[in-house]
Amino acid sequence: MSEKRVRTRFAPSPTGYMHIGNLRTAIYTYLIAKKNGGDFILRIEDTDRERYVDGAVQRIYDTLNVCGLKWDEGPDVGGPVGPYIQSERMGIYKEYAEQLVRSGHAYYCFCTKERLDEMHRQQQEAKISNMMYDRRCRDLSEEEIQKNLAEGKSYVIRQKIPETGTTTFHDVLYGDITVDNATLDDQILLKADGLPTYNFANVVDDHLMGITHVVRGNEYLSSTPKYNLLYEAFGWDIPEYIHVEHIMRDSTHKLSKRDGDAYFGDFVEKGYLVPAIMNYIALLGWAPKGENEIFSLDELVQEFDIGGLSKAPAVFDPVKMKAINAEYIRRLSHDEFKALAMPYIRQTVKREDADFDVLLDALQPRTELLTDIPEKVDFIDEVPEYSDELYFNKKMKTNAETGLEALKMILPVLEGISDWNEETVHAALFAEIEKQGVKNGWMLWPLRTALSGKAMTPGGGVELCVILGKDESIKRVKAGIEKLSK
Ligand code: GLU
């Protein structure tokens, strides 16, 4: 027997920004399809008009596109089982709901809102925790139903859950889960306006779209037995379920929008590179077999294995995410880094005559986040106010006094360099260090301090000289001498 072609779907609701938990679902969904040579489908689940946010569909497209998660079928690219926007599929569901009524797996319910409110009130009063529909319309006679319909009474269609017995479903991560049917609500499948509930639409759509693997957040775990009963009632194949855990801020709190870093866009804004974000998120709930944790999307496709997914809640670790980002930054070519870093450099550096290529090379290995850059280079236009204390360095045995001595030695050396570049500056300064018989740091620490007014800089004294250029370096060394001579 030939294996079914693997087809997965990412089914976001257009309710706002892309939460990284959703993006992770998209990544796993994509990886399962691509690993198996299958199809990755994008379906927009926009039936909940109250939560609909204008522009959110476009944001979903944009996010998936910048992440390289290319869908094979979807609203914009089409495909054989469209439409791929749920609100455009509205004609489809009624027929399937009625099919279930005919086969005895669903029924018309004519209960009014007032009656249901009253029922809920009573259940609340009786402190019933699992509030369910009391099934009043479940056993209406055919005549009653016809009479109500003839009178034009408004109705919904509800799922007829077996009263006794259990339902078992299988989840790849959780194994077999069995629930008592008595705990399951006769949920609404079709609403009074003829539109499906999410719980019904997703089953019908997954079947009609030939979906073989469903990856989603584990908030849907408790609804899954009801989905299974629907698949069985229709006689349809049940997909593989993979319910993934929430991403946690710590052991008790979910990563929520209040944390300011729950959305994909938050991380881009904070200076993370898109492939690094993807890489890190993929690791939140999935473990590769070997030691390596750095994977491009294509490498993830190779490496990915459903068996590596975990049902343990993944705790978001900003330190690790930054370390992964730094690794991605280090792996960029000079020109790639330049394209990304220059706009950040320009936030604090206006001058044109600095040697930006040397600056970029000094900056690249020292940058974890692109947004760290403006502060790291803010001395290039002007030396900030700084204290003489900055000349003190225990390890280098320097202080304001030795700093003055060193700067006085350095000044004529710099003035004597005619061809100003990294080699010549380096050679001249190290020749002086040797001539004076002092330690490197004794000479170079004060130089760096005078050039930058900062304790931490991208590169040491030699690089800073080259970045700033001859005139500016000499000017700053003179200013340092003057400052320490006071
Ligand atoms: N539209 C649902 C959501 O965004 C998707 C659930 C599912 O994948 O089945 O949460």
Residues whose N, C-alpha, C, O or C-beta is under 5 A from the ligand:
A	BS01	LIG	A11 P12 S13 E45 N202 V215 R216
